[in-house]
Every structure is written in structure tokens, then in C-alpha cells.
């Protein structure tokens, strides 16, 4: 695979008179690899962010992610201004805008942190090629992961396709150097602000409308990430025993901050690694494995970009899904008649977030109960998730669909009622997002269609009137799914 210029930057002296740092999914001014390398190697450093129209133009006008990014960019700009610099914020196509800005500023190098998604790789190659025509080197840096690309491979030299040996190799390879912070603050006096730089544009100026982002409790930017991390550290010890229960605030909720780089993955991993070595550090060990899962899927995508549209396992590329549009719509709308599935889908629509256990349940239900193509669900999540990350979303969907690497075996299927009874035993999560079922007790709420008709009327929850009847029978769907997979394997 062709790579961008990733040669080490000469930080022994001032290699460049002026440099430009291009911020993307790394919206912070601390422990930032590209910013550190630029400040270490250039006398004057400018910073820029592009609201890339190649991405934004196709989004709905009320996309929560744009609001999160815009507010995070504003906070980053304020931090850089306080240090004597500031952001040059553009609303344009990044492929053309960054080379044009580099020429306008007369910089001698451009620095950015690497991205591993196929579209981003293509964009960065185009930018690097355009800069090269003007004699401006493009330096890309590792920042959003601890280990990237082919740094963790099997002894055969091939990429891992199973998580557990990958995680073990990941942990064995971890050294203090991998977790060391980049001391940006020591060189921030080299930041420069372009005279007459306009303020960060409003959402309206970008063509977007405000959402309910803040109402859902999400605080964008570095402040939001730091607050969540501080709060999570106090309860990380309970993480293994509570993380699967969606009604409990047990997870870190840092996924969106990792996605847009308002936290440092090195800082998170350093804390978790140190805590995991302590007595009773099971919570930190479990969470550190979750960070490794994120990097496992990132290296899968880098090695196998074809998984974006194709099954990782070739034998499942042509599964004969039924792909019933009406059933898919019932799933999207949280109207399947299975309360736990519907609660998860409504949480997603209402907040832009879905608990990880619920993502697995919802994905399994779409593929193995409704017999819809996993790609339909993956793309729907891509539209809705605030923390959407291509590598993780694709990897987890293919895991649930049994088409991916280290996937759940095809014959293992989540029973939506059993999952509900186990992980939302008193129905608290269901009641929060499916309010029409609030009157039901914890015995009936998981499968309201089993309640006798007179009891349904007494509770004011008549199935088929107040809440949908199940759109499929789980046992029948399970048998059909088994046949579908067996036919593909034949």
C-alpha cells in the first residue's frame, strides 16, 4: 500500500521558517503529535481547520456531529488564541483549500495527524501531491492510536484476524515511550495568528441548524472530554460488572471525544495501563482492552479497505438476505414489537448515542431476525451515531453479522427477550425510551404480547394498538437465518 511521507521530522533545530498544522479529527491543543512536531521544527507555526464540503455537503442539515465539531473547533481556537495563535477556519473542499492556504501563507511544510479511512487516505495523498508541486513537504504523524497500520502483526508478518492474540501482542508491545505525552505547551510561543482572521463560523453560516446535542448531556470540546474522563476514573473499578447494563451510567461515554480527538488516547491508555497493574485493577484492564479493540478494527480497515462495502469473510459475501423494506423501516423507527430493540433504536434517534450492548442486540436483530443486509444497518448507524467511526462501526457490524474477523459464529444469535431480561431486568432502560410500556411491571415489559388481553387492557397497553405486535417470530427467524448461512457455506 502506498504511503504518505512519514519520515521523522528533524527536531534538533529549526528545520523550517514557517509551518502549517492542519487539524482534523484531533481537536485539542495538548499531547498533539502534529502540533508538537511543527512547533519543534519551525520558527512560526500557523494552524488551520477546514469544514470540508466533500463531507458536509451530503449531511442532513441537523447533524449533531457538525454541532459537536463546530463547538469543539471554537474551543480549540480560543485555546490557541490564548497562546498567541489561533485557527484559520475555512469552509471549502480540503483537497484544494489546504495547498492554497499553504501557498498563501508561504509556509515551508504542512503537518497533520494520520487518518486511516480510505477516503481520508485518498484526500491526504491528493493534498501531499499538490503541495509537492510547490516544493512543500507534507509530514503526517501518528496520533489517534497507540499502534497503527502494521506495527502489530503476527509472527508470520500477516495482520491479525482474531482479537485476543492481537490484544496480547498489543499489550506486550506497550512501552512508556508509546504512552509519552507530546509537551506542546513548551513551544506554544511559536504559534502565530493571521491578521484579520475571522471568527469560527456559526452553525447557520455553515448551513446547519442547532440540534438537541446539549440537551442530551453532551459537552463538546476538550472541556467535555476532560470532565467525562475525570468522572469515569472514579468508577472504572466497577466497569466489568456494570458495563453491559444500558440503564446504568457505567461506560466512559468518551467514544465521541476519541472520534474527534478532544481527548488524548495516550493519556487514556496511560491511566488505564497504570491502573491495570494495581491490585484490583480489573476495571482498568477491561477498559484497556476496549481501547485495543478500537485499534484492532482500525488496523483491519487499513489492511482491508474492501471491508467498507464487502464481507471480511468471502464465503458470506453473497448471503441471500430477504431485505424486506417494511421490516427495515420498523427497525429504524423502533417499532419492531421487541421492547429492548426498540428502546435502543429510539435512544439512537433521540440522542445520537446507543449503549454498546444495545448496538450488538440491534445489529443481531436486524441481520438474524429480520434477515436484512448488515450493510443497511451499518449505513443507518453511520447517519445517526454521534461517535460514528468507520473502522469500529464496520468491524462491530460485521462481528454481529458473523461476516467479519473474529466474528460471532453464525449459529449464535441474540434472543432479544433473553437479552432484555438479563441486561434490563427491571425494565428501566425500556421505560426511558419506550414510554408507552411504562405501566408494565418487570415481568411483562420484556415481552408484552405474552400478557393476557384483559391484563393488557387493564394496564392500558394493548399490543397492536398502543404498542406494535412483534414483526417476526424469533424462533422462526432463527431457523431461517441458520438456513441462509448454511446455504452460503455450502
C-alpha positions as CSV (number, residue, x, y, z in Angstrom):
1,X,0.0,0.0,0.0
2,X,1.4,3.4,-1.0
3,X,2.0,5.7,2.0
4,X,2.4,9.3,2.6
5,X,5.7,10.9,3.7
6,X,6.1,9.7,7.2
7,X,9.8,10.3,7.7
8,X,10.8,11.5,11.1
9,X,10.9,15.3,11.5
10,X,14.3,16.8,12.3
11,X,13.6,18.4,15.7
12,X,17.2,19.1,16.6
13,X,16.9,22.6,15.2
14,X,14.6,24.8,13.3
15,X,14.2,23.0,10.0
16,X,11.6,25.3,8.7
17,X,11.0,29.0,8.9
18,X,7.2,28.7,8.8
19,X,4.9,25.7,9.0
20,X,1.1,25.0,8.9
21,X,-0.7,22.5,11.1
22,X,-3.8,21.0,9.6
23,X,-6.3,20.0,12.4
24,X,-8.8,17.3,11.5
25,X,-10.1,14.6,14.0
26,X,-7.6,15.9,16.6
27,X,-9.4,19.0,18.1
28,X,-7.1,19.7,21.1
29,X,-4.0,21.8,21.9
30,X,-2.3,19.3,24.1
31,X,-0.4,16.0,23.6
32,X,-0.9,16.6,19.8
33,X,1.7,14.9,17.6
34,X,1.5,17.1,14.5
35,X,1.3,20.3,16.5
36,X,4.3,19.2,18.6
37,X,6.4,18.3,15.6
38,X,5.6,21.5,13.8
39,X,6.4,23.6,16.9
40,X,9.6,21.7,17.4
41,X,10.8,22.2,13.8
42,X,9.6,25.6,12.7
43,X,10.1,29.2,13.8
44,X,6.5,30.3,13.1
45,X,3.5,27.9,13.2
46,X,0.1,28.6,11.8
47,X,-3.0,26.4,12.4
48,X,-6.0,25.6,10.2
49,X,-9.2,23.7,10.2
50,X,-11.4,23.0,7.2
51,X,-15.1,22.3,7.4
52,X,-14.7,20.0,4.4
53,X,-17.5,20.4,1.9
54,X,-16.7,17.0,0.5
55,X,-18.1,15.6,3.7
56,X,-20.6,18.2,4.9
57,X,-22.5,18.9,1.7
58,X,-24.1,15.5,1.8
59,X,-25.1,15.6,5.5
60,X,-28.6,16.4,6.9
61,X,-28.9,20.0,8.0
62,X,-29.4,19.0,11.6
63,X,-26.5,16.6,12.1
64,X,-25.4,16.5,15.7
65,X,-21.8,15.8,14.7
66,X,-21.4,19.1,12.9
67,X,-22.6,20.9,16.0
68,X,-20.1,18.9,18.1
69,X,-17.3,19.6,15.7
70,X,-18.1,23.3,15.4
71,X,-18.2,23.9,19.1
72,X,-15.0,21.9,19.6
73,X,-13.3,23.9,16.9
74,X,-14.4,27.1,18.7
75,X,-12.9,25.9,22.0
76,X,-9.7,24.9,20.3
77,X,-9.4,28.3,18.6
78,X,-9.9,30.0,21.9
79,X,-7.1,27.9,23.5
80,X,-4.7,28.7,20.6
81,X,-5.6,32.4,20.7
82,X,-4.7,32.4,24.4
83,X,-1.3,31.0,23.5
84,X,-0.7,33.7,20.9
85,X,-2.0,31.8,17.8
86,X,-5.4,30.9,16.6
87,X,-7.2,28.8,13.9
88,X,-7.7,29.8,10.3
89,X,-11.1,28.2,9.7
90,X,-12.2,27.5,6.2
91,X,-15.5,26.1,4.7
92,X,-14.3,24.6,1.5
93,X,-13.0,21.4,-0.1
94,X,-9.9,20.5,1.8
95,X,-8.1,18.9,-1.1
96,X,-7.8,22.4,-2.7
97,X,-8.0,24.6,0.3
98,X,-5.0,23.3,2.2
99,X,-2.5,23.6,-0.6
100,X,-3.9,27.1,-1.5
101,X,-3.6,28.2,2.1
102,X,0.0,26.9,2.3
103,X,0.9,28.9,-0.7
104,X,-0.8,32.0,0.6
105,X,1.0,31.8,4.0
106,X,4.3,31.0,2.3
107,X,4.9,28.0,4.7
108,X,7.7,25.6,4.1
109,X,5.9,22.5,5.5
110,X,2.5,21.2,6.4
111,X,1.9,18.9,9.3
112,X,-1.2,16.7,10.0
113,X,-2.0,13.6,12.0
114,X,-2.7,10.5,10.0
115,X,-6.2,9.2,9.3
116,X,-6.7,5.6,8.3
117,X,-10.1,5.7,6.5
118,X,-9.9,5.1,2.7
119,X,-11.5,8.4,1.7
120,X,-9.2,10.3,4.1
121,X,-6.1,8.5,2.8
122,X,-7.1,9.4,-0.8
123,X,-7.6,13.0,0.3
124,X,-4.3,13.3,2.1
125,X,-2.4,11.8,-0.9
126,X,-4.0,14.4,-3.1
127,X,-3.0,17.2,-0.7
128,X,0.5,15.9,-0.4
129,X,0.9,15.6,-4.2
130,X,-0.4,19.2,-4.7
131,X,1.9,20.5,-2.0
132,X,4.8,18.6,-3.6
133,X,4.3,20.5,-6.8
134,X,5.1,23.7,-4.9
135,X,8.1,22.1,-3.1
136,X,6.3,21.9,0.3
137,X,6.8,18.7,2.2
138,X,3.8,17.1,3.9
139,X,4.5,15.4,7.2
140,X,1.9,13.0,8.6
141,X,2.2,11.9,12.2
142,X,0.7,9.1,14.3
143,X,-1.7,10.5,16.9
144,X,-5.1,8.9,17.1
145,X,-3.9,5.4,18.1
146,X,-1.2,3.8,20.1
147,X,-0.3,1.3,17.4
148,X,-1.1,1.8,13.8
149,X,-1.1,0.1,10.4
150,X,1.3,-2.9,10.5
151,X,3.0,-2.1,13.9
152,X,1.2,-5.1,15.4
153,X,1.3,-8.1,13.2
154,X,1.5,-11.9,13.7
155,X,4.9,-13.7,13.6
156,X,4.1,-14.6,10.0
157,X,4.0,-10.9,9.2
158,X,0.3,-11.0,8.4
159,X,-2.3,-8.9,10.1
160,X,-4.2,-10.4,13.0
161,X,-7.7,-11.6,12.2
162,X,-8.6,-12.6,15.7
163,X,-8.8,-10.1,18.6
164,X,-7.4,-12.0,21.6
165,X,-3.9,-12.6,20.1
166,X,-3.9,-9.1,18.7
167,X,-4.7,-7.7,22.2
168,X,-2.0,-9.8,23.8
169,X,0.6,-8.6,21.3
170,X,-0.7,-5.0,21.7
171,X,-0.2,-5.3,25.5
172,X,3.3,-6.9,25.2
173,X,4.4,-4.2,22.8
174,X,3.2,-1.3,25.0
175,X,6.1,0.7,26.5
176,X,6.4,4.0,28.3
177,X,7.5,5.6,25.0
178,X,4.2,4.7,23.4
179,X,2.3,6.5,26.2
180,X,4.6,9.5,26.4
181,X,2.8,12.9,26.0
182,X,3.9,15.5,23.4
183,X,4.7,18.6,25.5
184,X,3.1,21.2,23.2
185,X,2.9,23.9,25.8
186,X,6.7,24.2,25.9
187,X,6.8,25.6,22.4
188,X,3.4,27.3,22.1
189,X,5.1,30.7,21.9
190,X,5.8,29.9,18.3
191,X,2.1,29.9,17.3
192,X,1.1,32.8,15.0
193,X,-2.2,34.3,14.2
194,X,-3.0,35.6,10.7
195,X,-4.1,39.2,10.9
196,X,-7.7,39.8,10.2
197,X,-8.7,36.1,10.8
198,X,-12.5,35.9,11.0
199,X,-14.1,34.1,14.0
200,X,-15.2,30.5,13.8
201,X,-18.3,30.5,11.7
202,X,-21.7,29.8,13.3
203,X,-23.7,26.7,12.5
204,X,-26.0,28.8,10.5
205,X,-23.2,30.2,8.4
206,X,-22.1,26.6,7.7
207,X,-25.7,25.8,6.5
208,X,-26.7,23.8,9.6
209,X,-29.2,24.1,12.4
210,X,-28.8,23.7,16.1
211,X,-29.7,20.3,17.5
212,X,-30.6,18.8,20.9
213,X,-26.9,18.0,21.5
214,X,-26.6,19.9,24.7
215,X,-29.9,18.7,26.0
216,X,-28.6,15.1,25.7
217,X,-25.8,16.0,28.2
218,X,-23.0,16.0,25.6
219,X,-20.4,18.8,26.2
220,X,-18.2,19.2,23.1
221,X,-14.5,20.0,23.1
222,X,-11.6,19.5,25.4
223,X,-13.6,20.6,28.4
224,X,-16.3,18.0,27.8
225,X,-13.7,15.2,27.3
226,X,-11.8,16.1,30.4
227,X,-14.9,16.2,32.5
228,X,-16.0,12.8,31.3
229,X,-12.6,11.3,31.9
230,X,-12.3,12.7,35.4
231,X,-15.8,11.3,36.3
232,X,-15.1,7.9,34.7
233,X,-11.8,7.4,36.6
234,X,-13.8,7.4,39.9
235,X,-15.9,4.5,38.8
236,X,-13.7,2.5,36.5
237,X,-13.3,-0.3,39.1
238,X,-17.0,-1.3,38.6
239,X,-16.7,-1.2,34.8
240,X,-16.6,-5.0,34.2
241,X,-19.7,-5.7,36.3
242,X,-21.8,-2.8,35.1
243,X,-20.9,-2.0,31.5
244,X,-23.4,-4.3,29.9
245,X,-26.5,-2.8,31.6
246,X,-27.8,0.1,29.5
247,X,-29.9,1.7,32.3
248,X,-26.7,2.3,34.3
249,X,-24.3,5.1,33.6
250,X,-21.3,2.7,33.6
251,X,-19.4,3.4,30.4
252,X,-17.0,6.2,29.8
253,X,-19.0,7.9,27.1
254,X,-15.6,9.0,25.6
255,X,-16.2,7.5,22.2
256,X,-17.2,10.7,20.5
257,X,-14.2,12.5,22.1
258,X,-11.9,9.8,20.9
259,X,-13.5,10.1,17.4
260,X,-12.8,13.8,17.2
261,X,-9.6,13.9,19.2
262,X,-10.8,16.2,22.0
263,X,-9.0,13.7,24.4
264,X,-5.6,12.1,24.0
265,X,-5.7,8.3,23.5
266,X,-2.2,8.2,25.1
267,X,-3.4,9.9,28.2
268,X,-6.4,7.5,28.5
269,X,-4.3,4.4,27.8
270,X,-1.5,5.5,30.2
271,X,-4.0,5.9,33.0
272,X,-5.7,2.5,32.2
273,X,-2.4,0.7,31.9
274,X,-1.0,2.1,35.2
275,X,-4.3,1.3,37.0
276,X,-4.5,-2.2,35.5
277,X,-1.2,-3.1,37.1
278,X,-2.5,-2.2,40.6
279,X,-4.2,-4.7,42.8
280,X,-7.9,-4.8,41.9
281,X,-7.3,-3.2,38.5
282,X,-9.8,-5.4,36.7
283,X,-11.9,-2.5,35.6
284,X,-8.9,-0.7,34.0
285,X,-7.8,-3.9,32.3
286,X,-11.2,-4.4,30.8
287,X,-11.4,-0.8,29.6
288,X,-7.8,-1.0,28.2
289,X,-9.0,-4.0,26.1
290,X,-11.8,-1.8,24.7
291,X,-9.1,0.7,23.6
292,X,-7.3,-2.2,22.0
293,X,-10.5,-3.3,20.2
294,X,-10.7,0.2,18.7
295,X,-7.2,-0.2,17.3
296,X,-7.8,-3.8,16.2
297,X,-10.6,-2.6,13.9
298,X,-8.5,0.3,12.7
299,X,-5.7,-2.0,11.5
300,X,-8.3,-4.3,9.9
301,X,-9.6,-1.4,7.9
302,X,-6.1,-0.2,6.9
303,X,-5.1,-3.7,5.7
304,X,-8.5,-4.5,4.2
305,X,-10.2,-1.3,2.9
306,X,-12.5,-3.5,0.9
307,X,-14.5,-4.3,4.1
308,X,-16.2,-0.9,3.8
309,X,-18.6,-2.5,1.2
310,X,-17.8,-6.2,1.4
311,X,-17.8,-9.0,3.9
312,X,-14.4,-9.7,5.5
313,X,-15.1,-13.4,5.1
314,X,-15.5,-14.0,1.4
315,X,-17.9,-17.0,1.9
316,X,-20.5,-14.6,3.3
317,X,-20.3,-12.0,0.5
318,X,-23.4,-13.2,-1.2
319,X,-25.7,-14.1,1.7
320,X,-29.3,-14.3,0.4
321,X,-30.9,-11.7,2.7
322,X,-34.6,-11.2,2.4
323,X,-34.1,-7.4,2.7
324,X,-37.8,-6.6,3.4
325,X,-38.0,-2.8,3.3
326,X,-41.0,-2.6,5.6
327,X,-39.2,-4.7,8.3
328,X,-36.1,-2.5,7.9
329,X,-38.3,0.6,8.4
330,X,-39.8,-0.9,11.6
331,X,-36.3,-1.4,12.9
332,X,-35.1,2.1,12.0
333,X,-38.2,3.6,13.7
334,X,-38.0,1.5,16.9
335,X,-41.3,-0.2,16.1
336,X,-40.4,-3.9,15.9
337,X,-42.5,-5.0,18.9
338,X,-39.4,-6.2,20.8
339,X,-39.1,-3.6,23.6
340,X,-35.3,-3.8,24.1
341,X,-34.6,-3.5,20.4
342,X,-37.0,-0.6,20.1
343,X,-35.5,1.2,23.1
344,X,-32.1,1.0,21.6
345,X,-33.2,2.4,18.3
346,X,-35.1,5.2,19.9
347,X,-32.2,6.1,22.1
348,X,-30.1,6.4,18.9
349,X,-32.7,8.6,17.2
350,X,-33.2,10.8,20.3
351,X,-29.6,11.2,21.5
352,X,-27.3,10.1,18.7
353,X,-25.9,7.5,21.1
354,X,-26.5,3.9,21.7
355,X,-25.2,1.7,24.5
356,X,-22.7,-0.8,23.2
357,X,-24.7,-3.8,24.4
358,X,-27.7,-2.4,22.6
359,X,-25.6,-1.9,19.4
360,X,-24.9,-5.7,19.4
361,X,-28.5,-6.6,20.2
362,X,-29.9,-4.2,17.5
363,X,-27.4,-5.4,14.9
364,X,-28.0,-9.1,15.6
365,X,-31.8,-8.5,15.4
366,X,-31.6,-6.7,12.0
367,X,-29.4,-9.4,10.4
368,X,-30.6,-12.6,12.0
369,X,-34.2,-11.9,12.9
370,X,-35.2,-9.5,10.1
371,X,-32.7,-11.1,7.6
372,X,-31.6,-7.7,6.3
373,X,-28.2,-7.0,4.9
374,X,-25.7,-5.8,7.6
375,X,-24.6,-3.0,5.2
376,X,-28.1,-1.4,5.6
377,X,-27.7,-1.3,9.3
378,X,-24.1,-0.1,9.2
379,X,-25.1,2.8,6.9
380,X,-28.0,3.7,9.1
381,X,-25.8,3.9,12.2
382,X,-23.3,5.9,10.1
383,X,-26.0,8.5,9.6
384,X,-27.2,8.6,13.2
385,X,-24.3,7.9,15.6
386,X,-22.6,11.0,17.1
387,X,-19.5,8.9,17.7
388,X,-19.6,7.3,14.3
389,X,-16.2,5.8,13.4
390,X,-15.9,3.8,10.1
391,X,-13.5,1.2,11.4
392,X,-15.3,0.5,14.6
393,X,-18.8,0.7,13.2
394,X,-17.9,-1.6,10.3
395,X,-16.0,-4.0,12.5
396,X,-18.7,-4.3,15.0
397,X,-21.5,-4.7,12.5
398,X,-19.6,-7.5,10.7
399,X,-18.9,-9.1,14.1
400,X,-22.6,-9.2,14.9
401,X,-23.5,-10.3,11.4
402,X,-20.9,-13.2,11.5
403,X,-19.3,-11.9,8.3
404,X,-16.2,-10.2,9.9
405,X,-13.0,-11.1,11.6
406,X,-13.2,-12.8,14.9
407,X,-16.9,-12.6,14.4
408,X,-19.7,-14.2,16.5
409,X,-20.3,-17.7,15.0
410,X,-23.3,-17.6,12.6
411,X,-25.3,-20.0,14.7
412,X,-25.1,-17.8,17.8
413,X,-27.9,-15.3,17.8
414,X,-29.1,-12.9,20.4
415,X,-32.5,-13.7,21.7
416,X,-34.0,-10.2,22.2
417,X,-36.2,-11.2,25.1
418,X,-33.5,-13.1,26.9
419,X,-31.1,-10.1,26.4
420,X,-33.8,-7.8,27.8
421,X,-34.4,-10.0,30.9
422,X,-30.7,-10.3,31.6
423,X,-29.4,-6.8,30.9
424,X,-32.5,-4.6,31.7
425,X,-34.1,-6.8,34.4
426,X,-36.4,-4.2,35.9
427,X,-37.2,-2.6,32.5
428,X,-35.7,0.8,33.5
429,X,-34.0,1.3,30.1
430,X,-37.1,0.3,28.2
431,X,-39.3,2.6,30.2
432,X,-36.9,5.5,29.5
433,X,-37.1,5.2,25.7
434,X,-40.4,3.3,25.1
435,X,-42.7,5.3,27.4
436,X,-45.9,3.6,26.2
437,X,-44.7,0.5,28.1
438,X,-44.1,2.3,31.5
439,X,-47.2,0.8,33.1
440,X,-46.0,-2.7,32.7
441,X,-44.2,-4.5,35.5
442,X,-40.7,-6.0,35.1
443,X,-42.2,-9.4,34.4
444,X,-44.3,-8.3,31.4
445,X,-42.3,-5.5,29.9
446,X,-39.8,-7.7,28.1
447,X,-42.5,-9.5,26.0
448,X,-45.8,-7.6,26.3
449,X,-47.5,-9.8,23.7
450,X,-47.4,-12.6,26.2
451,X,-49.6,-10.7,28.6
452,X,-53.3,-11.8,28.6
453,X,-55.6,-9.5,26.7
454,X,-57.6,-8.4,29.8
455,X,-54.3,-7.6,31.6
456,X,-53.2,-5.5,28.6
457,X,-56.4,-3.6,28.7
458,X,-56.1,-3.1,32.4
459,X,-52.6,-1.7,32.0
460,X,-53.6,0.5,29.0
461,X,-51.0,-1.3,26.9
462,X,-52.8,-3.2,24.2
463,X,-50.5,-4.9,21.8
464,X,-51.3,-3.9,18.2
465,X,-53.0,-0.7,19.4
466,X,-50.7,1.0,21.9
467,X,-47.5,-0.9,21.0
468,X,-46.7,-3.0,17.9
469,X,-47.0,-6.7,17.9
470,X,-43.7,-8.4,17.1
471,X,-42.9,-8.1,13.4
472,X,-41.3,-11.5,13.3
473,X,-41.2,-14.6,15.5
474,X,-37.7,-15.1,16.9
475,X,-37.7,-18.9,16.7
476,X,-38.8,-18.9,13.1
477,X,-36.3,-16.2,12.1
478,X,-33.6,-18.1,13.8
479,X,-34.3,-21.2,11.7
480,X,-34.4,-19.1,8.5
481,X,-31.1,-17.4,9.4
482,X,-29.4,-20.7,10.0
483,X,-30.5,-21.9,6.6
484,X,-29.3,-18.7,5.0
485,X,-25.8,-19.1,6.4
486,X,-25.7,-22.8,5.7
487,X,-26.6,-22.2,2.1
488,X,-23.8,-19.6,1.8
489,X,-21.3,-22.1,3.3
490,X,-22.3,-25.0,1.1
